[in-house]
Amino acid sequence: MSSRFDVIIVGLGAMGSAVACHLARRGKRILGLDRFAPPHAFGSSHGQTRIIRQAYFEHPLYVPLVQRAYELWAELEQGAGRSLLRETGGLMIGKPDSAVVVGATRSAHEHSLQHEVFSAAEVRSRFPALQPTDEMLAVWEPRAGILFPEICIEAHLTMARKQRADLRRDEPALSWEDDGDGVRVVTSKGAYHAGQLVLTAGSWIQSLLRDLELPLSVERQVQYWFEPKLATPFQPERCPIHVWEHEPGRFFYGFPDLGDGVKVARHHEGEMVNPDSINREARLEEVEAMRAIVRRFLPYADGPLRSAVVCMYTNTPDSHFFLDRHPAHPRVLIASPCSGHGFKFSSVIGEVIADLVTAGQTQFDLSLFRNRFH
């Protein structure tokens, strides 16, 4: 026998947990489904830390979204009674014509964001942990910082449950159909009916959209924690988050040491994988390739490897988000392929999707994320 809801959400990671929270707050009867037990370490939103930044080099359109995300993270933090965000400041580092420097400067200027541009020598003097080469520049923004993803997801889920959302773990959605009166979802444990369906299944989203043949790819990414040779330069008070374009089109990022070592990772360059058969162990050659970058730009972090964790990016061809209704089934809203830079936005994407579900519109410009079926 089918159970009836206003909205079914498939996937309760970064985006799905936020959607559940915002819709439940609005009094909607919500069913949330996840194939695992979120927050978990099998998708795209684990590894203790994620970067949040405003001078968004990817495109200025993201800036109003992330500004609202800051407000919503603060609200969630207050409601949850837990620390979710720590501002450390942030540096976008590269050559003057690099995407990170040009793009961050453009966003900062277009949205009148507080920022400064430092020479490589100024970066080395102010932040000794970071050693850019002489031809590099850095765009500094004081409000950048760190989100704690597992805690954020748990906070969204907890708030959703307090508003009587029905959240079910270890129950993968197997299929769905538009039956003319709504959407019917079949899982490993039963069948459910709702007026609308939100798909936030991340790396598993293609299995629920086989009819569309979307040009999405799942990329294996490794996050590393190195024991610093010198601890002091990497303390959060002395070391901001940092994103580097160290060679044209090649990126890595890093964090201060929060007690578990210095976390670094490459942004993209991973192998394409199936989410159900991904290798979750870091290979020796991967560690050594990351260490070579650390040795060059973060030499005081070149100590023993403490740990490594594998996660996944679900990429669109242009690396912008995917947020749109199904072209043939308008009751179905597709979200969450975020190309590896979406977590910081999850609080506001939850609000945006709640707007679209309840009112059919939102105040934000979503043009980059729509009409992506061709």
C-alpha positions as CSV (number, residue, x, y, z in Angstrom):
1,M,0.0,0.0,0.0
2,S,1.4,3.4,-0.9
3,S,1.9,6.1,1.7
4,R,1.2,9.7,0.6
5,F,3.3,12.8,1.1
6,D,3.5,16.3,-0.2
7,V,7.1,15.9,-1.3
8,I,9.5,13.0,-1.5
9,I,13.3,13.7,-1.4
10,V,15.7,11.1,-2.7
11,G,19.2,11.6,-1.3
12,L,19.8,13.2,2.2
13,G,23.3,14.5,1.8
14,A,24.3,18.2,1.6
15,M,21.4,19.3,-0.6
16,G,18.7,16.8,0.3
17,S,19.1,17.4,4.1
18,A,18.7,21.1,3.5
19,V,15.7,20.7,1.3
20,A,14.1,18.5,3.9
21,C,14.8,21.1,6.6
22,H,13.3,24.0,4.6
23,L,10.2,22.2,3.4
24,A,9.5,20.7,6.8
25,R,9.7,24.2,8.3
26,R,7.0,25.3,5.9
27,G,4.6,22.6,7.1
28,K,5.0,20.2,4.2
29,R,4.6,16.5,4.8
30,I,8.1,15.2,3.8
31,L,9.5,11.8,3.1
32,G,13.3,11.7,2.8
33,L,15.1,8.6,1.5
34,D,18.8,7.7,1.5
35,R,20.6,4.5,0.5
36,F,22.9,4.9,3.4
37,A,22.7,6.5,6.9
38,P,23.5,10.2,6.5
39,P,25.8,11.9,7.4
40,H,28.0,9.1,5.9
41,A,31.3,8.7,4.1
42,F,30.2,7.2,0.8
43,G,29.2,10.3,-1.2
44,S,30.4,13.8,-1.7
45,S,30.0,15.5,1.7
46,H,32.4,14.0,4.2
47,G,36.0,14.7,5.2
48,Q,35.5,17.0,8.2
49,T,35.8,20.3,6.4
50,R,34.6,22.3,3.3
51,I,35.5,25.8,2.1
52,I,33.1,28.7,2.1
53,R,34.1,31.8,0.2
54,Q,32.4,34.8,-1.4
55,A,34.7,36.2,-4.1
56,Y,33.6,33.4,-6.3
57,F,36.0,32.9,-9.2
58,E,33.7,30.4,-11.0
59,H,31.1,33.1,-11.8
60,P,29.7,36.3,-10.2
61,L,26.2,34.8,-10.3
62,Y,27.1,32.6,-7.3
63,V,27.8,35.5,-5.0
64,P,24.2,36.4,-4.0
65,L,23.6,32.8,-3.4
66,V,26.6,32.3,-1.1
67,Q,25.8,35.6,0.7
68,R,22.4,34.2,1.6
69,A,24.0,30.9,2.5
70,Y,26.1,32.6,5.1
71,E,22.9,34.0,6.7
72,L,21.2,30.6,6.6
73,W,24.3,28.8,8.1
74,A,24.2,31.3,11.0
75,E,20.5,30.6,11.5
76,L,21.0,26.9,11.5
77,E,24.0,27.2,13.8
78,Q,21.8,29.1,16.3
79,G,19.0,26.6,16.0
80,A,21.3,23.6,16.4
81,G,23.4,25.0,19.2
82,R,26.6,23.8,17.4
83,S,29.4,25.5,15.6
84,L,29.0,25.0,11.9
85,L,31.2,27.7,10.3
86,R,34.6,29.1,11.2
87,E,35.8,32.2,9.4
88,T,39.6,32.1,8.8
89,G,39.8,34.4,5.7
90,G,40.8,33.0,2.4
91,L,43.3,33.4,-0.4
92,M,42.8,32.7,-4.1
93,I,46.3,32.2,-5.4
94,G,47.6,32.1,-9.0
95,K,49.3,34.0,-11.8
96,P,47.7,37.4,-12.6
97,D,45.9,35.9,-15.6
98,S,44.8,32.7,-13.8
99,A,41.1,31.8,-13.5
100,V,41.2,32.0,-9.7
101,V,42.7,35.5,-9.6
102,V,40.8,37.0,-12.5
103,G,37.5,35.4,-11.5
104,A,37.7,36.2,-7.8
105,T,38.6,39.8,-8.6
106,R,35.7,40.1,-11.0
107,S,33.2,38.8,-8.5
108,A,34.6,41.0,-5.7
109,H,34.3,44.1,-7.9
110,E,30.9,43.3,-9.3
111,H,29.5,42.7,-5.8
112,S,31.5,45.3,-3.9
113,L,33.1,42.6,-1.7
114,Q,35.8,43.5,0.8
115,H,39.1,42.2,-0.6
116,E,42.7,42.9,-1.1
117,V,45.3,41.8,-3.6
118,F,48.6,40.6,-2.2
119,S,51.9,40.0,-4.0
120,A,53.6,36.6,-3.5
121,A,56.1,38.2,-1.1
122,E,53.2,39.7,1.0
123,V,51.6,36.3,1.2
124,R,54.8,34.6,2.3
125,S,55.3,37.3,4.9
126,R,51.8,37.4,6.3
127,F,51.1,33.6,6.1
128,P,54.4,31.7,6.3
129,A,52.7,28.4,5.8
130,L,52.0,29.4,2.2
131,Q,54.9,29.8,-0.3
132,P,53.6,31.0,-3.7
133,T,56.2,31.6,-6.4
134,D,57.2,35.2,-7.2
135,E,55.0,35.5,-10.4
136,M,51.9,34.7,-8.4
137,L,49.3,37.0,-6.8
138,A,46.6,36.3,-4.2
139,V,43.1,37.7,-3.7
140,W,42.3,37.9,0.0
141,E,38.8,37.9,1.3
142,P,38.3,38.2,5.1
143,R,35.0,36.3,5.3
144,A,36.1,33.0,3.8
145,G,36.3,30.0,6.1
146,I,35.4,26.5,6.9
147,L,32.2,24.6,7.2
148,F,32.0,21.2,9.0
149,P,30.0,19.1,6.6
150,E,28.9,16.1,8.7
151,I,27.8,18.4,11.5
152,C,25.9,20.6,9.0
153,I,24.1,17.7,7.5
154,E,23.2,16.3,10.9
155,A,21.9,19.7,11.9
156,H,19.6,20.0,8.8
157,L,18.3,16.5,9.4
158,T,17.7,17.1,13.1
159,M,15.8,20.3,12.4
160,A,13.7,18.5,9.7
161,R,12.8,15.7,12.1
162,K,11.8,18.3,14.7
163,Q,9.3,19.5,12.1
164,R,8.0,15.9,11.7
165,A,9.8,15.1,8.5
166,D,9.9,11.3,7.9
167,L,13.5,10.5,7.1
168,R,14.4,7.0,6.3
169,R,18.0,5.7,6.0
170,D,19.3,2.5,4.3
171,E,16.3,2.7,1.9
172,P,17.5,3.3,-1.7
173,A,15.0,4.5,-4.2
174,L,14.8,2.0,-7.1
175,S,12.5,3.8,-9.5
176,W,9.8,6.5,-9.9
177,E,7.0,7.3,-12.2
178,D,4.6,10.2,-12.9
179,D,1.2,8.6,-12.5
180,G,-0.8,11.6,-13.5
181,D,-1.9,12.4,-10.0
182,G,1.6,12.9,-8.6
183,V,4.8,10.8,-8.4
184,R,5.1,7.2,-7.2
185,V,8.5,6.2,-5.8
186,V,9.4,2.5,-5.3
187,T,12.2,1.7,-2.8
188,S,13.8,-1.4,-1.5
189,K,11.2,-1.5,1.2
190,G,7.9,-0.1,-0.2
191,A,6.1,2.3,-2.5
192,Y,5.2,5.9,-1.7
193,H,3.2,8.7,-3.4
194,A,3.8,12.4,-3.3
195,G,2.7,15.6,-5.1
196,Q,6.3,16.4,-6.1
197,L,9.6,14.6,-6.1
198,V,13.0,16.2,-5.5
199,L,16.1,14.2,-6.7
200,T,19.2,15.2,-4.7
201,A,21.0,11.8,-5.1
202,G,24.4,13.2,-6.0
203,S,26.5,10.6,-7.7
204,W,23.6,8.1,-8.0
205,I,21.3,10.6,-9.7
206,Q,21.8,9.2,-13.2
207,S,20.4,5.8,-12.1
208,L,17.1,7.7,-11.5
209,L,17.2,9.6,-14.8
210,R,18.0,7.0,-17.4
211,D,15.4,8.5,-19.8
212,L,17.4,11.8,-20.0
213,E,20.9,10.5,-20.7
214,L,22.4,13.5,-18.9
215,P,26.0,14.3,-19.7
216,L,27.2,13.9,-16.1
217,S,30.4,12.2,-14.9
218,V,31.3,10.9,-11.4
219,E,34.9,11.7,-10.5
220,R,37.0,10.1,-7.8
221,Q,38.6,12.6,-5.5
222,V,41.1,12.0,-2.6
223,Q,41.5,14.3,0.4
224,Y,44.8,14.1,2.4
225,W,45.9,15.0,5.9
226,F,49.7,15.6,6.4
227,E,51.5,15.9,9.7
228,P,53.1,19.4,9.5
229,K,56.8,19.7,10.2
230,L,56.1,23.0,11.9
231,A,52.7,23.3,13.5
232,T,52.6,27.0,14.3
233,P,52.2,28.4,10.7
234,F,49.2,26.2,10.1
235,Q,47.2,27.2,13.2
236,P,43.8,28.6,12.2
237,E,44.7,32.1,13.5
238,R,47.7,32.2,11.2
239,C,46.6,30.1,8.2
240,P,43.5,30.9,6.1
241,I,41.8,28.6,3.7
242,H,43.6,28.7,0.3
243,V,42.7,27.8,-3.3
244,W,45.5,27.6,-5.8
245,E,45.7,27.5,-9.6
246,H,49.3,26.2,-9.5
247,E,49.5,25.6,-13.2
248,P,47.1,26.7,-15.9
249,G,43.8,24.8,-15.4
250,R,45.2,22.8,-12.5
251,F,43.9,23.5,-8.9
252,F,44.4,22.4,-5.4
253,Y,43.1,23.7,-2.0
254,G,44.0,23.5,1.6
255,F,43.0,24.2,5.2
256,P,44.7,25.2,8.5
257,D,45.4,22.4,10.9
258,L,42.4,21.9,13.1
259,G,44.0,19.1,15.1
260,D,44.1,16.2,12.5
261,G,46.9,17.5,10.3
262,V,47.0,19.8,7.3
263,K,44.2,18.9,4.8
264,V,44.9,19.3,1.1
265,A,43.4,18.0,-2.1
266,R,43.5,18.5,-5.8
267,H,40.4,20.1,-7.4
268,H,39.4,17.7,-10.3
269,E,42.0,15.6,-12.2
270,G,40.5,12.4,-10.7
271,E,39.5,9.3,-12.6
272,M,35.9,8.7,-13.7
273,V,34.2,6.0,-11.7
274,N,31.0,4.1,-10.9
275,P,29.8,5.2,-7.4
276,D,29.0,1.6,-6.6
277,S,32.4,0.2,-7.4
278,I,34.7,3.1,-6.5
279,N,38.1,2.4,-5.0
280,R,38.0,4.0,-1.6
281,E,41.7,3.6,-0.8
282,A,44.3,6.2,-1.7
283,R,47.1,4.7,-3.9
284,L,50.8,5.4,-3.2
285,E,51.3,7.2,-6.5
286,E,48.3,9.5,-5.6
287,V,49.8,10.4,-2.2
288,E,53.2,11.1,-3.8
289,A,51.7,13.3,-6.5
290,M,49.9,15.3,-3.8
291,R,53.0,15.4,-1.7
292,A,55.0,16.9,-4.6
293,I,52.5,19.9,-4.7
294,V,52.7,20.2,-0.9
295,R,56.5,20.2,-1.0
296,R,56.5,23.0,-3.5
297,F,53.9,25.3,-2.1
298,L,53.3,24.2,1.6
299,P,56.8,23.0,2.5
300,Y,56.2,23.0,6.3
301,A,53.3,20.5,5.7
302,D,55.6,17.9,4.1
303,G,55.4,15.4,7.0
304,P,54.0,11.9,7.3
305,L,50.6,11.2,5.8
306,R,48.1,10.9,8.6
307,S,45.1,9.8,6.6
308,A,43.3,10.0,3.3
309,V,39.6,9.8,2.4
310,V,38.0,9.3,-1.0
311,C,34.9,11.2,-2.1
312,M,33.1,11.9,-5.4
313,Y,32.4,14.9,-7.6
314,T,29.3,14.6,-9.8
315,N,30.3,16.9,-12.7
316,T,28.4,18.7,-15.4
317,P,30.2,19.6,-18.7
318,D,30.7,23.2,-17.7
319,S,31.1,22.6,-14.0
320,H,28.1,24.7,-13.1
321,F,25.3,23.3,-11.0
322,F,22.2,21.5,-12.3
323,L,18.9,22.7,-10.9
324,D,15.8,22.3,-13.0
325,R,12.6,20.5,-13.5
326,H,12.4,17.3,-15.5
327,P,11.5,18.4,-19.1
328,A,8.8,15.8,-19.4
329,H,7.6,15.6,-15.7
330,P,7.3,19.0,-14.1
331,R,6.5,17.4,-10.7
332,V,10.1,16.2,-10.6
333,L,12.9,18.7,-9.6
334,I,16.4,17.7,-10.3
335,A,19.3,19.1,-8.2
336,S,22.7,18.4,-6.7
337,P,25.2,17.6,-9.5
338,C,27.5,20.4,-8.2
339,S,30.9,19.6,-9.8
340,G,32.8,19.6,-6.6
341,H,32.0,23.1,-5.3
342,G,28.5,22.9,-4.0
343,F,28.6,22.2,-0.3
344,K,28.9,25.8,0.8
345,F,25.6,26.6,-1.1
346,S,23.6,23.7,0.4
347,S,21.8,25.9,3.0
348,V,20.5,28.3,0.3
349,I,19.9,25.6,-2.3
350,G,17.6,24.0,0.3
351,E,15.7,27.3,0.5
352,V,15.6,27.8,-3.2
353,I,14.2,24.3,-3.9
354,A,11.6,24.9,-1.1
355,D,10.6,28.1,-3.0
356,L,10.3,26.3,-6.3
357,V,8.3,23.5,-4.7
358,T,5.9,25.7,-2.8
359,A,5.7,28.9,-5.0
360,G,7.1,27.9,-8.3
361,Q,9.7,30.6,-8.3
362,T,12.7,32.1,-6.4
363,Q,14.3,35.4,-6.0
364,F,17.7,34.1,-7.2
365,D,19.0,34.0,-10.8
366,L,19.3,30.4,-11.7
367,S,20.0,30.8,-15.4
368,L,23.4,29.1,-15.2
369,F,21.8,26.0,-13.8
370,R,18.8,25.5,-16.1
371,N,18.0,24.4,-19.6
372,R,20.8,21.8,-19.4
373,F,19.1,18.9,-21.2
374,H,20.9,19.3,-24.5
